[in-house]
Amino acid sequence: NLMEQCSDVFVMGHETPDLDCIGASMGICACARHVGKKAYLVIDNPNPSIELLLERIQSTDVYASSILSGQEAAMRISESSMLVVVDTQLADFTVSPRLLEMTNTLVVIDHHIRGTSGIENAALFYHDTNASSVCELVTELMQYFSDDLKPLPVELEALLCGITLDTKGFSFNTGVRTFEAASYLRRLGADTTVTRQLVQDDLKTFLAKTEIVKNAEIVDGVAIAVCPEGLSKTSLIVAQAADALLTIRGIIASFVVSRVDDNVVISGRSLGEVNVQLILESMGGGGHATVAAVKLPGADVVEAVTQLKEAINKYTKEYMKEG
């Protein structure tokens, strides 16, 4: 109903969008197209993990003129437009926060734990922390949107990619709804071979990830690793290394520390026994119990590792021993 009342639809996610963010955005675009509305994807500084998908999107006729930077979107959006924000509810984390003030119809779709500084004045706030991914939420919306909805193959595969990545191959935070969403996408024609190709690493990335894993320090089932400086695709490699550490027997949680520009970023992952959100929240970060991160402006890597160990020790004393 909201889409039918607007002139066009703009979709944006968080800064450096990943596959879950882009997949969900494309699902919303498919819905907008179904009701005859022009839809635009707002993307700046994409995550390296979506490079292959972005190439496919840009070569698709429907999206050839529909991908805008934040600056371009600001020149086209109007008060009668609908702005849909996916995979974040924090204004400062969006691709272009100023777009939030430029339209009268705002929709937020997210699966992260609600913070204290979320986007306000949304006409629709669809929020479910039990969902595996925002792609799962958007896929559910698509099923109720219309029985005649016909997403493009690239949209179906992007949505399936987002679910696959956020669940680590349907092994984390995966419920019945997750499989039902994936089944719907597959039924409409999502190609699982293409999905796998879209998430493949190049050799350089694979070797960098392996080096980080090899040099990890492991204490009481918690792994801490430091990413070498000077790597390209740092954010992608760090996230993948943190995931890879969890595939090693005996490791129940992992943290990878890296320098990104003038900041130190820590990515945390867990199998569920350790709540990495609580650990990194104490350092100013946040996320989920099994996936979390923190950015430390102006910090030193060695100091960051020391702070992390202190936060882990504090968490262990307060929560693990109680359990």
Salt bridges, closest charged atoms under 4 A:
ASP18 OD1 - HIS14 NE2 3.54
ASP20 OD2 - HIS111 NE2 3.58
GLU51 OE1 - LYS233 NZ 3.78
ASP87 OD2 - HIS14 NE2 2.92
ASP87 OD1 - HIS111 NE2 3.35
ASP87 OD1 - HIS112 ND1 3.92
ASP110 OD1 - HIS112 ND1 2.77
ASP128 OD2 - ARG177 NH1 2.81
GLU136 OE2 - ARG177 NE 3.68
GLU140 OE2 - ARG177 NE 2.70
GLU155 OE2 - ARG33 NH1 2.86
GLU157 OE1 - ARG56 NH1 2.64
ASP166 OD2 - HIS111 NE2 3.77
ASP201 OD2 - LYS209 NZ 3.33
ASP202 OD2 - LYS233 NZ 2.94
GLU211 OE1 - LYS214 NZ 3.58
GLU217 OE1 - LYS309 NZ 3.14
GLU229 OE2 - ARG259 NE 3.79
ASP243 OD1 - LYS168 NZ 3.84
ASP243 OD1 - ARG269 NE 2.91
